[in-house]
């Protein structure tokens, strides 16, 4: 395996037929990056057994510095500003990520945010959020985030039983008590305005409604339910590739019914909201569904420019580009086959997805879930049956509601 950022395995599994030069000559233009994920710390204080960083084929974290240096921060800030000016962007999003980003320290995180905003200047609004496990979340961090307007997302898998299944410390201790202590501070009166979302990785062994209600109890603005990071080579727990059963859809539908039946709905559940918006003819804002162009790029602690970190689940070097913020513009990443494949919409889907009646809503699923050795990412999602069932269920519920409202309207006239 090539060392981090050296491009040793770049492109090994990308379709050889994707000629970006020809696409550009035909008038296709890439969509500029609007979200920059900065891996400010490459280590973690938890040892979650489903983590793509440490438990899956790409082990490049082993060769990377623990913390993003000030030099790399300044280079990254200059590249973000360059990208903003080159494309006339009015707003971008910076995500402080890891590993566990809070391990970088209060002063260092403050330096990251201030340096990027100073480099961009008044050209664009720079929104910032941090995605944390909340174990270290305390008054020091919250005061900083309040000062700088940094929104806080927390990873939480539900109640104590659900959380302790996977999200434990390296010595095997549970994390629920520490996480909930951080959440109590975040959701208190002083800092609640910083609360951005709860992120929950699905485990179908956990009761879906109990999981939902445990998350809802914190009053989050948004809940993100994530399908476990898996592909055709590493199938998700409880799913047999090619089988007709839909355990993940069944789990999500129980939550959807509870959520959709409330008046008004008590929280934004991003997956459900995105599917409903797509069914009504809108565009997606996430990569997990829909065919909108992916607009996220990752910068690792050593300054390597990479694709979405979820690709680490595919094979060693899958997210690598060979580019680095010290010498390369973000526009150079946009011209690579890996990024182009995720911006081509329907043309970037497998033939089976293009023929599917919900293909434009599903979008082929998350790119990382499509991987199969031999033909790379030119496949439907390993969750294909689940996505089909979930989308058609939501569509049926929406259609029934629209028919009922139309009937009421006719009676009223």
MOLINRA-V915114 format. One record per pair of residues at least 24 apart in sequence whose ideal C-beta (glycine too) atoms are under 6 Angstrom apart, sorted by sequence separation. I is the first residue (numbers start at 0). J is the second residue. D is the distance in whole Angstrom. If there is no record, write none. Layout:
i:I j:J d:D
i:I j:J d:D
This chain:
i:41 j:65 d:6
i:128 j:152 d:6
i:196 j:221 d:4
i:197 j:222 d:5
i:198 j:223 d:5
i:199 j:224 d:5
i:200 j:225 d:5
i:201 j:226 d:6
i:341 j:366 d:5
i:361 j:386 d:5
i:40 j:66 d:5
i:196 j:223 d:6
i:352 j:379 d:5
i:39 j:67 d:5
i:304 j:332 d:5
i:349 j:377 d:5
i:351 j:379 d:5
i:100 j:129 d:5
i:349 j:378 d:5
i:101 j:131 d:5
i:349 j:379 d:5
i:360 j:390 d:5
i:186 j:217 d:6
i:306 j:337 d:5
i:91 j:123 d:6
i:90 j:123 d:5
i:99 j:132 d:6
i:357 j:390 d:5
i:89 j:123 d:5
i:90 j:124 d:4
i:91 j:125 d:6
i:92 j:126 d:5
i:93 j:127 d:5
i:94 j:128 d:6
i:95 j:129 d:4
i:96 j:130 d:5
i:101 j:135 d:4
i:105 j:139 d:5
i:109 j:143 d:5
i:151 j:185 d:6
i:203 j:237 d:5
i:88 j:123 d:5
i:105 j:140 d:6
i:112 j:147 d:5
i:182 j:217 d:6
i:79 j:115 d:6
i:83 j:119 d:5
i:296 j:332 d:6
i:66 j:103 d:5
i:76 j:114 d:5
i:80 j:118 d:4
i:84 j:122 d:6
i:105 j:143 d:5
i:164 j:202 d:6
i:72 j:111 d:5
i:76 j:115 d:4
i:80 j:119 d:5
i:83 j:122 d:5
i:83 j:123 d:5
i:77 j:118 d:6
i:72 j:114 d:5
i:76 j:118 d:4
i:151 j:193 d:5
i:155 j:197 d:5
i:134 j:177 d:5
i:150 j:193 d:6
i:152 j:195 d:5
i:156 j:199 d:5
i:203 j:246 d:5
i:207 j:250 d:5
i:211 j:254 d:5
i:35 j:79 d:6
i:151 j:195 d:6
i:152 j:196 d:5
i:153 j:197 d:6
i:154 j:198 d:5
i:156 j:200 d:6
i:161 j:205 d:4
i:222 j:266 d:6
i:133 j:178 d:5
i:136 j:181 d:3
i:150 j:195 d:4
i:208 j:253 d:6
i:152 j:198 d:6
i:207 j:253 d:4
i:221 j:267 d:5
i:222 j:268 d:5
i:223 j:269 d:5
i:224 j:270 d:6
i:203 j:250 d:5
i:207 j:254 d:5
i:133 j:181 d:3
i:157 j:205 d:6
i:221 j:269 d:6
i:293 j:341 d:4
i:133 j:182 d:6
i:141 j:190 d:5
i:144 j:193 d:5
i:161 j:210 d:6
i:208 j:257 d:6
i:293 j:342 d:6
i:292 j:342 d:4
i:215 j:266 d:6
i:157 j:210 d:4
i:290 j:344 d:4
i:31 j:86 d:4
i:43 j:98 d:5
i:44 j:99 d:5
i:158 j:213 d:4
i:290 j:345 d:6
i:312 j:367 d:6
i:3 j:59 d:4
i:39 j:95 d:5
i:42 j:98 d:5
i:43 j:99 d:4
i:157 j:213 d:5
i:40 j:97 d:5
i:41 j:98 d:5
i:310 j:367 d:5
i:313 j:370 d:4
i:33 j:91 d:5
i:34 j:92 d:5
i:35 j:93 d:5
i:36 j:94 d:5
i:37 j:95 d:6
i:38 j:96 d:6
i:40 j:98 d:5
i:309 j:367 d:4
i:3 j:62 d:5
i:2 j:62 d:5
i:3 j:63 d:5
i:36 j:96 d:5
i:40 j:100 d:6
i:39 j:100 d:5
i:40 j:102 d:4
i:40 j:103 d:4
i:39 j:103 d:5
i:128 j:195 d:5
i:290 j:359 d:6
i:290 j:362 d:5
i:289 j:362 d:5
i:288 j:362 d:5
i:287 j:365 d:5
i:286 j:365 d:6
i:228 j:309 d:6
i:277 j:360 d:4
i:228 j:312 d:5
i:45 j:132 d:5
i:44 j:134 d:6
i:49 j:165 d:6
i:274 j:390 d:6
i:278 j:394 d:5
i:48 j:165 d:5
i:47 j:165 d:5
i:47 j:166 d:5
i:274 j:393 d:5
i:45 j:166 d:6
i:45 j:168 d:6
i:46 j:169 d:4
i:45 j:174 d:6
i:248 j:385 d:4
i:230 j:368 d:6
i:247 j:385 d:4
i:251 j:389 d:6
i:245 j:384 d:5
i:230 j:370 d:4
i:231 j:371 d:4
i:232 j:372 d:6
i:245 j:385 d:5
i:248 j:388 d:4
i:252 j:392 d:5
i:243 j:384 d:6
i:248 j:389 d:4
i:245 j:388 d:4
i:231 j:381 d:5
i:230 j:381 d:5
i:229 j:381 d:6
i:226 j:382 d:6
i:51 j:228 d:5
i:49 j:227 d:6
i:75 j:298 d:5
i:71 j:302 d:4
i:67 j:300 d:5
i:63 j:299 d:6
i:64 j:300 d:5
i:63 j:300 d:5
i:64 j:301 d:6
i:63 j:301 d:5
i:78 j:324 d:5
i:82 j:329 d:5
i:75 j:324 d:5
i:74 j:324 d:4
i:74 j:325 d:5
i:78 j:329 d:6
i:57 j:311 d:4
i:55 j:311 d:5
i:55 j:312 d:4
i:51 j:309 d:6
i:56 j:314 d:5
i:57 j:315 d:5
i:41 j:300 d:5
i:56 j:315 d:5
i:51 j:311 d:5
i:57 j:317 d:6
i:33 j:294 d:5
i:34 j:295 d:4
i:36 j:297 d:5
i:37 j:298 d:5
i:38 j:299 d:5
i:51 j:312 d:5
i:30 j:292 d:4
i:32 j:294 d:5
i:38 j:300 d:5
i:30 j:294 d:6
i:32 j:296 d:5
i:4 j:301 d:6
i:32 j:329 d:6
i:3 j:301 d:6
i:4 j:303 d:3
i:3 j:303 d:6
i:29 j:333 d:4
i:8 j:315 d:6
i:8 j:316 d:3
i:9 j:319 d:5
i:9 j:321 d:5
i:30 j:342 d:5
i:6 j:319 d:6
i:29 j:342 d:6
i:0 j:315 d:4
i:6 j:321 d:2
i:19 j:334 d:6
i:19 j:336 d:6
i:4 j:323 d:6
i:17 j:336 d:4
i:19 j:339 d:5
i:13 j:336 d:5
i:17 j:340 d:6
i:13 j:337 d:6
i:13 j:375 d:6
i:12 j:375 d:4
i:14 j:377 d:6
